[in-house]
Amino acid sequence: MKKKLPPFGKRLKERMRKGFYSTNGVNIYTSWNMGRPYSHCITFPPEASPDDYDWSFLTGQEISLINTNGNADYESLKELAVLLVKSGVKSVGLIDVEYPLQCFVPKVKGIAA
């Protein structure tokens, strides 16, 4: 079954298809009001599950996952951050009003000596 894009994801995916990429990465907000006005932002609804959406169009992007008003469950946001990294994003910075900044990056398979 094909998953739907997150809210405002269609708009961003279309812009990316045309060659537009934000120099500051992509912001994912848990607030509808923050995601709506900006073309480089999408929304992760606080009541949603990370598995509800197709995140693959964000492959290669740097992501800021922002819970500005504390309305989303922190564990769900961490689950989304891990899912995004597994989907191929460069990194995820999880910003929450009640927790310190956390960064999620893909594992390094080997380090040259």
N, C-alpha and C positions, 0 to 999 in steps of 0.2 A: 504494500500500500504506500502510495506516494504521500509524503508529509507536506504540510503547508509551510510557507515561509512565515517567520515571525512578523508581528505588526510592523508596518512600514518597510519590511524587507523587500517587497516587490519593487518599490520605488528605488531603493538603494541598489538592488541587483541590476535593474535596468540601467542605472547611471554607470555602474561598474562595467557592464557589457559595452557601453559606449566609450569606455576608456577613462572615466572619472575615478580617481582614487584620492581619498582624503590624505593629506600629508600628516595629519595627526592621528591616523588610524580611525577605527569605527567605535563609536560609543553605543553601548547597549544600556538603556535606562529601564528601571522598574516602574517609572512613572509615565503614564500616557502623555501628560502635558509636555514632558521633556523630549520625547521621541518624535512627536508630531511635527514641530516646525522646522526641523533640521534635516536636510537631505542626506547627511552622513550618519544619522542616528536611527536606531531601531528600538523597539520596546520588547522587553520580556515581561509579560503580565505576571504580577506577584502570585496569582492563584494557579499559574500554569506549571506544567512539568517540563523540564528541559527536553525530554524525549518527544514532546508534542510537535516540535518544529524541525524543519530542514535547515541546518546551519552550514551546509557544505559550500554555499556561495561565498562564505567568508574566508575560505582557504587562502593562506598567505598574508592575511591582514593582522595588524596589531589591534587588540581589542581592549577597551576599558569597559568593565562591567560595573555600573554605578547604581548603588542603592541609596540615593540621597535622602529619602525620607524614612528609611527603615521599614518600609511596608512589605518587603519580601523576606521569606525565610532564608536565613544565612546558609543553612545546609543545602538548600535547593540551589542557591547561587554558586556554592562551591561545586556542586554536581554539574551545573551548567559550564563553569570554567573548565573543568576536566573534560567534559564532552567537546567543548570548543577546541581544546588542544588536540584531542583525538581526531577531530575533523580536519586538522591541518592548519590552524591559525599559528602565527609566529609566537604570540604570547597573549596572556590575559592578565590584566591588572584588576583585581577585585577591590572595589572601593565601597566601604560600608560605613555609615555614621557611627556604629557601635563597635567596630572591630578594626584592628590595624590593617594597613594595606597588605594584600597578599598578591604575589605574582605566580603565575602558572606558565610554565614553558615545557616544550617537549623534552623528553629525556635525551641526553647525549649518549649515543651508542659507543663511542670510543673517543679517547683523547690522545692526540699525538704527543709523544714524549719529547 
